[in-house]
Amino acid sequence: MLIAANDEIRGLDPRPLSRPELVDAIAALDRLIARAEERRLACLAAIDALGDRGADAATVGRSLSRRSDRRAKKDAEVAGRMAEMPAVAGKLASGEITTEHATACADAASRVTSEEADSLAEMAAAMPADLFSKKAREWAGRHESAADADQRHRQQRRQREASHWTAGDGMVHLHAQFDPITGAAVVASLEERVDSLWRADGGRDGSPAEHRSHSQRRADALAELLTDSGRDAASHPKHMVHLIHELADGTTELADGTPVPDDVLCTLGPAAAVVGHVFSSEGRPLWLGRHTRLASTDQWLALIAAHRGCVDCGATASRCEAHHNLTEWSHGGPTDIDNLDLRCHRCHGVVHRRAERRTAA
């Protein structure tokens, strides 16, 4: 049966197909891939359940599928969780979600229970995988007990590490992993420096002066951060670490939903680049009307607290722009907080192109 399906797929020639036929073929293949992945994960879970002292699921996945060691171990972990999440497994088998969705559900299950995480199946089917991963992480953060969150943070702190080595071609490689709190601070500093270099390059990749790509600019920014301790603090809210504290229940979390233990808050010194978001505060000019097109610092703080990132794909705030969402600036829209949201550069462009097509029609 599997051999026949494989032969049928190999016989599919996309070249003579029309656009609608190509779209239908892609949709059908996506459903087939999802079904195959669900069965593959089920087989991996069955391997570990044999108890015959043979190779475990990670070893089998690495040897047969030639996946990386990291990916093979992750597949085995997801397979074990999926066996306890029938709703998620069903959505994957029907092609309503992808393995990325299933992995996000499995990650949530590692923080709560598999039964609780299984309730995310409907949410997963309603949104793209990148946005769902962000929402699932926030959901898990809110459902994880304070004791478990504190224990998780302590474990992640113990797992922090960094290494460097020189490859055979002479290139020096760096690798590091941090707990979410420290990682957020590191990434915020890096993104701020990358943004500064991007502006210096004229706001584009591959400038005539430097001919550096975005990846090369990130490497240059990291080198500057590691070799220059006297740099200025981040100048824009999207390049800061944001801790969002809910007065109602006393919880604190990063913008991506990661819980922040109380003992971490106690260690923050007066020089920490952390901005507190206070809702319902008075005196902040969040309604600027037509006086300016660009969002103010106070508006950025409010937008980050409200949306955490791109409202379409979930990209981090550091990759976002303030977008006039109800009435475009070019159509007389005001720069008011209730007319703004966050969109990453790609999603922002998609919105504007759609608006242009509607206007042209």
N, C-alpha and C positions, 0 to 999 in steps of 0.2 A: 504493500500500500504506500509506504513512504517513498519507495523507489519510483513508483509510478507518478506520484505527485512531483518528485524531483525532476523527472523526465519532462513532465508537462510544463513546468516552470522554465526549464532550459529551452523549450521550444517556443517560448513567447518572444516574438520579434516586435519591438516597439516602433521600429522605423516607419512602417506603413500606417500606423494608427493616427487618427485625428486627435485633436486636443481633448474633446470629451471622452474618447476611448482611452486615452492615456491617463486621464484623471481617474476613470473607473478602474483601470488596471492597477494604478498605484494604491487606490483604496482597498481593492481586493487583496493585493500583496501585503498591505499593512495588516489586514485582518488575519491573513495566513501566518505572517511572522509572529503576531501576538499569540495566536493559538499554539504555534510551534514552541515559542518561548515558555508558555505556561506548562506545556507537556515536558519540556526539557527541565524546568525547575522541579516539576513533580518527580521526574526520574532521579534528579540529584538528591532530593529529599529521601526517596526510597533507597538510594545507595547508602546513605548514612543510617537508615533504619534497619539495614540488614543485620548489623551486629556480628558479621562473620570475620572480623579482623582483617578484611581486605582494605584496599585503598579507599580513602574517604572521598566525599563529594568534591572537595577542593582539588585534590590530586587528580581525580578522574576528569574534572572539568578542564584543568590545565593541560593534561596530556592529550585528551581527545580534541578539545576545542582550540588548543594552542593559545589560550588566553594568558594574560600576565598573571603572575602569582597573586597580585593584589585583586585583580578582577575575579579570578577563580575563587578566592576566599570570600569575596563579597557575594558572588553568585550562590555559594553554599549557604551563606548566612540568610540571604533572601529566600532561598528554597525552603529552609527550615521554618522561617516565619510564615511563608505562604501556605504551608501545610496547615497552619492554624488560623488562616484568614480566608474562609471560603468565598466571601463576597468579593474580595479583591481578586482572588484567583478566577472567579467567574467573569468579572469584568475584563480581565486580561484574556481569557479564553475566547470571549466574544469579540475581541478587538476594540472594545470601548476605551481601554487604556493601554499604555505601553509599559515596557519593563522599567522605564524611568519612573512612571507613576508607582509601579509595584515596589520599586526600591525605596522610594520616599515613604510608602506605607510601612515597609519593613523597618526603616530607620525610626519611624514614630513608635512602632511596636517595641523597639528596644528601650524606649523611655517610659512607656505606659504598659498596657497589656495588649496581647494580640487581638483579643476580643474588642477592646476599645479602638484600636487602630483599624480594625476591619470596618468600622463605621465610616471611615474616610472614603470608601469605595465610590459613593455617589458624587462626592466633591471632586474626586480624581477624574471622573468621567466628564465633568463639566468644564474643565479648563486645561490649557496646555501644561506639559510636564514641568517646565521651568517655573511657572507661576504656582502650580500645585505644590512643588517641593518647598517653596517659601511658605505657603499657607500651612502645609503639614508640619513644618518645623515650628511655626508659631503656635499651632494647635497643640503640639506635643509639649511645648514649653508651658502652656497654660494648664495642661492636665497633669503634668508631672508634679509630684509632691515636692515641697520645699526641701525635705530631707534628701530625697533622691537627686534633686538638682544640685544640692551642695556636694553630695557624694560624687556625682558625675564631674563636677568642676574640679574636685580634688584629684580624681583619677586622670582627668585631662591634663592637669598641671604636672602630674607625675610623668605623663607621656611626652612632655615637650622635649624636643631635641633639635640639634642642628649639626650639620656636618659639611665638610668641603673636601674636594679632591681634584687633582689635576689629571685630565684624560690624556690619552696617548698623543693627541694632536696639540697638546699644550693648553687647551682651553680649561679654565678653572670653573668648576661647578659648585653651586651652593644649594643646600637643601635644609629646610627647617619646617617644623610643625609646632604650633602653639595652641594653647587653650583658646576658646572663643573670645574671651575678654582681651587677652594680650594680642591675639591675632587681629581683632578689630582695630586696635590702636596702631599696630604695624601697618595694616592695609590702608588705614586712613592717612597716615603719613606718606606712604608710598604714592597713593593716588593724588595727593595734593602736589607732590613734587612732579609727578608725571604731567599733571594738568599745567603746571608752570612751564615745563619744557615744551609742551604742545603749543602753548601761546607763544613761546619764544621762537618756535619753528614756523610761525605764521598760521597756526591753526589747521595744519594739514600734515599728512604723512608724506615722507619722501621729499622734504623740502630741498631746493637746489643747494642750500648751504651745507646741509649735513647728510642728506640722502638717508635718513634713518627711518625705519619702520616703527610702528607702534611698539612692537616687542623690543626693538633696540632701545627705544626711548625709555621703556620700563627698566631695562638693564642699566641704562645711564642714570636714571633716577635712583635706583637702589644703590649704585656705586657712590653717588653723591651723599645719600643719607648715611651710609656706613663710614664715609671718610670726612664728613663735615658735621660737627656737633653744634655749630653755632648758627644753624638756620633759623629763620623766623617761624613763628607758629602758623598753623594753617589759617588762611585768610577767608575761607568760604565755609559756610555750615556743612556743605555736602562732603567736605574733607575732614570732618571731625567725628569723634566717637560720640554716639548719642545713646544715653541711658534714659529710658522712658519709665518713669515711676508713676504707678497708679495709686492715688491717694485712697481710693475706695477700699482696696484690699492690701495695700502696702507692698505690692510686688514691684520688682524692677526688672527690666529686660532690655537687651539690645534691640536695635531697630529690626533685626531679622527674627525676633521672637525668642532669642536665647536668654534663659533666666540668668540673672546676676545675683549670686549669693550675697547675703548681708556682710559676710566677712570681707568680701572683695570691696564693697563700698567703703568699709572702714579703712582700707589701705590706700584709698585715693588721696593723694596729696593736693595742696593748693595749686600746684603747677600743672596738674593733669588737664589735658585738652578735652574736657568733658563738658557738654552743654546740657543743662537740665531743662526739660520741657514742662512748663506749667500751664495747664489748661485754665480757661476762664479768667485769666489775668487781665487787668485793665490797663489802658494807657498805651498799648502797642498798636501802631498804625498798620493794620492789616487790610484796610480798604483804601487803596491809593488812586482809584478812579482812572482817569486818562492822563494823570500827571507824568507817569512813567510806564514804559513797556515792560521793563525787567522787574522781576520779583525782588523785594527787599530782603535783607537778612532775617528780619522777624518773620516775614512770610515763608522763607525757606525753612526756618525752624518749625513753624506750624505745619508745613507740608510734609516734612520728614516725619514728624510725630504722627500725623494722620495717615499717611500712605506708606511709609517705610521704604518705598522704592517705586519703580515704574508700575502704574496701575494696570498695565496690559500684560507685561511679561515677568514682573517681579524683579527686574534688574536693580542692583543696589543704587542708593541715592547718589553715590559718587559718579554714576554714569548717566544721571538724569538731567533734564531741563524742565523749567517751570513752563507749563503749557496752559494757554487760555482755552479752557475746555468747553464752556457753554457758548460763548460768543468770541470769535477770534478778534485779536487786536486790530487786524486790518479791516474788520467789519464793525468797528466801533466798540469792541468789548473792553471793559475796564480791567485794570490790574488789581482785582479784589480777591480776597482769599477764597470766596465762594465761587469764583470764576477761574480758579487755578487748580491744577493737579500736576503730578510728576509723570513724565514720559522719558524713557531713554531715547537716545538720538535716533535709533532705528524706528521705534514705535512712533515717535514724534513725527518723523518724516512720512510714515504710512498714513497717519491721521490727516496731515496737510494735503497729501496727494489725493486722498479720498474726497476731501472737501473741495479741492480744485476740480475733480471730475464731476461732482454734484453741481458745482457752479456752472461748468461748461455745458452740462446737460440741460 
